[in-house]
Amino acid sequence: MKFCKKCGTLYGRSLGVCPRCNAKDVAGQAEQAEQSQAAASAKTVKRQWIAILLGVPGLILFLYLVLGAFKALSAH
């Protein structure tokens, strides 16, 4: 049997690491991963909105230019 120096838990040698401390570490890592994923998701949503807010008026401007060019060419 092994004795964990961090939390004082007795565990078998076959486990290798303390099950109690390892569970805390795994939970902490999962929480950090979730927070980083949420931040990345927020950045992605922000980029998508910027693309929409710039792309839609840009498309409308392009269509007006194309229609204006056709009208100008057909008038001659």
Residue, then its C-alpha position, 0 to 999 in steps of 0.5 A: m500500500k502507498f500513502c499519498k503525501k498530498c491528501g493522506t489517502l492509502y491506495g494500492r501500488s497497482l494504481g500508480v497515482c493517488p485516485r483522490c488527487n488524480a480525480k481532482d486534477v482530472a476535474g480541474q483539467a476538464e473545467q479549464a478545457e470547458q472554459s477555453q472552449a467557451a472562450a473560443s466559441a465566443k470568439t467564433v460567434k463574434r467573427q461570424w457576426i462581423a462577417i455578416l455585418l460587413g458581408v451583407p452591405g458589401l453584397i448589396l453594394f456589389l449588386y448596385l454596382v453591377l446593376g448600375a453598370f448594366k444600366a449604363l451599358s444599355a443606355h449607350 
